[in-house]
Amino acid sequence: MDASTTTARSGTTWHRRRRVHSSSIARRSSRTATPSARGPRWRRARSKSPLWRRFRRRTPRRRRRERWGMVVRNALLKSVSLDCIGADGNVTPDPFARLSARGKARRPHSERSRLSQSFLRFVRRCFAAVGVVLAWPLVAAPGVTDEAIAFGQSAGFTGPNQRLGIEYRSGLLAAFEERNAAGGVDGRRLELIALDDAYEPASAAANAERFASENNVLAVAGGVGTPTAARIAPVLRTAGIPFIGHVTGADFLHDSKRFPNVINVRASYFDEVQFLVDHIVSDHHGGRRLGIIYQDDAFGRSVMRSYLAALAEHDIPLLAKTTYSRNTHAVHASLFGLAKADLDAVLLVGTYSANAQIINLARSLGHDYTMANLSFSLSYELRRRVEELSEQILVTEVVPSPLDQTSALAGAFRRAMATHARAEEALSEVALEGYLLGRYLVSTLERMDGDLTRAAFMAQAMPAGPVLIDDWPVAFPPGSNSGSTYVRLTHLAPDSDFGVTRSGP
């Protein structure tokens, strides 16, 4: 039986030693083994030897690995058009020139050092390029391109209170189209991505999540309603998206510490409520027996708190209160709950559709209450829906009358609506409020210098001094995100349009 077998590998004869000898012969064989005899005992005996390490550095497999490593590195260098340093210290434009002749001596250590430095420079340039790509969103904000600037909107365009969202959007679009017709802002068109939430909080939250995930708008503006705002604001705060000009005066949105991304361009509900209560308990009306009917959600509860605070200043108790659900027509039972209280005035906290039903029912039952409504009730729609108009029907407003001939803002609004809105769009206060918001957004963009980012937009949107939109001031006191405290009071008299009885601050 042969003591060894022979195999051919790459032109070299290797011996595979079989264990057929005694232990002493095996030990003697391991001591006399040559590098060509690659037995397991020999590897263990020579694994830590300096000669063995030197031998391993010179194996063909090692050289092949080094050679292919250089090929890959040089290919990368050539792909980015970087020059390499040759062995003579000169710049070699072709990284493959040194590989053309096989069998050359190994490159000296100094050349390998230069190649390593060249490779490190290549890596640094790659990381720098990646950094530029990652930093690009900081220079160009989401929703901003060379051609357009996009804003988002979530409002109710369907459902029983759709006129609020539709008219607010019409005024906002009129301001945008007016500016686009004049060349846009620095050559960029203003666009509005409007999503319908049907005045439902769940849909509003889904729309906010969509704006946050798609990240395709500079800011969200022109929303409608307190319950929807309560779901939208936290989502946009987490995403770092500005939330501007929501049609609500809810107290939580006027808390700049809680929501630093929110900007209000209208008065708060407390401003409206305080103005209403002062007027009702004045000598003109003399009403001190008050009840309230409010929508049982975030909107109604927020206004309820404001009414209690305003009545406490006059030391007047709230004698009766009833509620009803949002987006419902079943509001009649809420009025019957006040019948035994013998009231002078009823404070209505709801949308125009619900408030109009309550007013019509009260008049049909013979009640001559003073019916107080907030600006959210949309006086234009109340006039159209209430069957018996009266000076006892009060509505607060947070913008001037669209028909006011002395207001430069109202005049610009009428011209913009005549040119850029559809013929069926109404000249209502809520449409004027949307137009004011659009003009305010345009003014903010025009005042910006440098990169158009969300942070820069927020900083410019609340300047230290007042901003004039025609003759309308928008001013933010220190530490406040409320740009206006203006409130005026109208009455729905049968012989007057938008009859102004008194103006607020």
Protein Blocks (a to p, Z undefined) as FASTA:
>chain_A
ZZbdcddeehiacdddddfbcfklmmmmmmmpcfklccfklmmmmmmgmklmmmmmmgmk
lmmmmmmmmmmmmmmmmmnopacddfkopacfblklmmmpghiacddfklmmmmmmmmmm
mmmmmmmmmmmmmmmmmmmcghiafkbccddddddfedjklmmmmmmmmmmmmmmmmmmm
nnpaghiacddddddehhpaklmmmmmmmmmmnopafbdehiacjklmmmmmmmmmmnop
acehiacfbfklmmmklmmmbccfbdcfklmmmmmmmmmmmmklopabdcddddddfklm
mmmmmmmmmmmmnopacfbdcdddehiablmlmmmmmmmnopabdcddddfklmmmmmmm
mmmnopacdcdddfklommlmmmmpmbgcfklccddfbdcfklmkbmklmmmmmmmmmmm
cfklccdfklmmmmmmmmmmmmmmmmpgcjddfklmmmmmmcfbdcdehjaccdddehia
bfbfcdcdddddfkbghiafbdcZZ
